[in-house]
Amino acid sequence: MVHTILKDKPTRLFVIITAFFVANALIAECIGTKIFSLEKLFGATPLNFSLFGESGLALSLTCGVLLWPLEFVMTDIVNEYYGPKAVRRISYIAVALILYAFVMFYMAMGVPAADFWYGTGVQDGVPDMSKAFNSIFGQGMWIIAGSLIAFLVSQIIDVTVFHKIKRYTGEKKVWLRATGSTLISQLVDSFIVLFIAFKIGKDWSFQKVLAIGMVNYAYKFTVAILLTPLIYFIEHRIDKYVGKETAASMKLTAMGKQAD
């Protein structure tokens, strides 16, 4: 029975997309503790500008933003072929497994370390391996709560906007519904996570939240535009993989319609 189900190409494709979606989200959460300089990445000197009264700003971003745009690309693909219920399902799965992962992280942090392990990183410039481990995996509860709530809310907004645009455009203008829904949902995502994690959790000022949120969103906006061709490429590959007739039927079903 299982072998028969997995021979079905749309089902197999959904399993692959779900696995990638969940793994990508979990990796983004794990690497999000590192802040990198976008300017230095391209060999430039960090900027120094002011916004909303906050000075000394630069393009400093969490490494999580390197992967989150791919989540919204996958969201749009699932939306296109499987519908909003499927998007909500994989989003809930991702959140549940991320929460599970953080519970395991905190359990690992609480397990007594072997005496010899503390100094095993000294030769690499890490004097205390236990503190290093805890600093990487011990994200604050407000940051975890903020990122997960922002993720769920932005996913719901992405689904809603995507289907509203598609009702007006039909099968045309894939770029408009994919990029448009991502731009709106990413705007919400950028501010929810900062508000919960740093306004509530760290007592940042509203000006600081707005300034850093706009810097983050400027990056996400740019990446969303640049990734638009990727949507067309993935859709082309899916149509080729499942067949054009099957793909057309999947898209109709995703919109709550029946194929003729």
N, C-alpha and C positions, 0 to 999 in steps of 0.2 A: 504493500500500500504506500509506504513512504517513498519507495523507489519510483512508483508511478507518479506521485505528487511532484517529486523533484525533477521528473522528466518534463514537466510543464514549464515552458520557458518563462512566461510571466511570473510564475511562482518562484522559480529559481532566481530570476532577476531581482525580485522583491527581497529575497533572503540576502542576496549579495549587497544590495543597497542598504538594507537595515544594518547589516554587520559593519559596513564601512561608516555609516552614519553614527552608530553608537561608538565605534572605536575612535573616530575623528573627534567626537564631542568629549570623550574621556581624555584623550591625549591633550586636547586644547585646555581642559581644566587643569591637568597636571603641569603643563609647561607655562601656564599663565602666571606663575609666581615670578618669572623672570621678566624684567623690563629691558627693552632694547632701544637703541637709538636708530631711528629710520634714516637720519642724515648720515650717520657713520656707516650704515649698511651700504650706502652708495658713495662712500668716500668723501662726504661733505662735512663741513663744520656744523655742529648743532646750532640751530636757530636760537634767537633770543628775542621773543616778542611778547606783547601784552594783549590780553583779551578779557573783556568784562572786568577790568580792574586788576586782573591777575598778571603779574609780570614774571619774567624769567621762564616763560614757557618754551618748550621745544617739542619736536616730534618723538616723544618717548612713549612707547606703546608696550603692552604686554605681549608676550610671544603667542598668547592665545589667539590674537587677532590674525595671525598667519593662517590659522585653520578655520576659524568661524565662518569666513565667507564661503568656504566649501560646503558648510552645513546648509546654508541658504540656497546654494545651487542644487544640492540634493533634495532639499525641501520642494523646490520648484519642479524638479523632475518627478518626484513622487506625486505631487499635486497634479501634474499633467497626465500621468498615466494611471494613477491609482485612486486619486481623490482625497478630499480633506480628512476622511476617517482614517485613512492609512497614515497620513502625516501625523495626526494626533496620536495614533497608536505607537509609531516609532519614536515620537517625542517622549511619550510617557515611559517607554522602555529605556530610552537613553537616560532620562532623569533618575529612574529607579536604579539603574546600574551605576550611575555616577554616585548616587547616595551610598550604595553598597560599597563602592570603591573607597569612598572617604571614611566609612565606618571601619573598613579593613586597614586603611592608613593609620587611623587613630589607635586601633588595636596594636598594630605593628610598632607605633611610637611608644606604647605603654609596656611592651614586652622588655624585660630586663636584658640589656646588652651584655655580651661576653666581655670580660675585662680587657682581653687583648685587642678587641675590635676598635676601642676608642682611639688608639694611636696608629691604626693601620694607614691613615692618610697623611701622616706627618710629612713623608717624603714628597708628597704632592702639594704641600702647602695647606693641608686641612688638619689642624691640630686636634679637633674633636669630631670624630665621625658621627657620633650620636647627635650632637647639636646640629651638624650639617644635615643629617637625615631629617630631623624634626623640623628644621627651618624650611626645607623644601616641601615636605608633605603636610606640614601642620598649618595649612591655610586657616585664617580666622573664620569663625562661624558666620559672621556677617558677610564676608566675601563669598562663601559657599552659597548662603541663602540668596544673596543678591544675584549671583550669576545664574542660579537655577531658576529663580522667579523670572528674571529677565529673559532667559531662554524660552520658557514656556509661554510667556505673554507675547514675545516677538514671533514665535511660531504660529500662534493663533491669529495674530494680525496678518502675518504673511499669507496664511491660507485664505483668510477672508478677502484681502485685497486682490490676491491672485485670481480668485474665482469671480469677483465682481468685474474685474477688467476683462476676463475671458468671456463673460456673458455678453459684453458689448463688442468684442473683437472677433469672437469665434475662434477658429484655428489660426487666424492671421495674427501678425504682430506678437510673436513669441517674446521678442526682446522687451516689449512694453510691459506685459504682465509679469515676466520673470524679474526684470530689473526694477520695475516700479514697485512691486511688492517687497522686494529686498531692501530698497532704499528707505521705504517707510518703516518696515519692521526693524531695520538696523538703527534707525533714529531712536526708536523707543528703547531698543535693547541698550544702546549706549548710555542713556540717562538713568534707566532703572537700576542697572548694576552699580553705577557710581553713587546714586542716591542712597540705596540700601547699604552698600558696603562701606561707604565713606562719609556720607552725610549723617546717617543714623549711627553707623558703627564707629566712625572716627571723628564725628562732629566737625566735618569740613563745612565751610561757608557755601551758600548757594552759588556765589560767584565762582568759586573754585570748581564746583561740580559742573557748572555750565561751561566754563572755559575748557576744562580737560575733556568734557563730553563732546564739545564741538571739534576739538583736535582729533579725538578718536573717530568721530563720525566722518570727518573730512577724509580720513584714511579709508574707512569702510565704503564711503560713497565712491571714491576713486577706484577701489578694487572691484566693487560691484559692476561698474561700467566696463572695466577691463576684462572681467570674466564673462561678459555677455556672449562672446563667440563660443565659449565653452559649452553654454547651454545648447546651442545649435549643433555642436559637434556631438555631444552626448545623445541628443535626440536622434540624430542621424544614425548613430551606432545602435541605439535601441531599436529603431525602426528596421534596421537591417537584421538585427539579431532575432527579433520575434516575428518579423514579416510585416509588411505594410498594412495588410488587412487586419491582422491581430492588433497592431499598434493603433489603428484607427478605431477599432472596437473598444480597446482599453481606454482611449481618450473620451469616447462617448459615455462609457460607463462611469468614468471619473467625474463627469459633469452631471451624472444622474439621468442620462439618456440611454435609450436602447438602440443598438445597431439595427439597421434595416435587414 
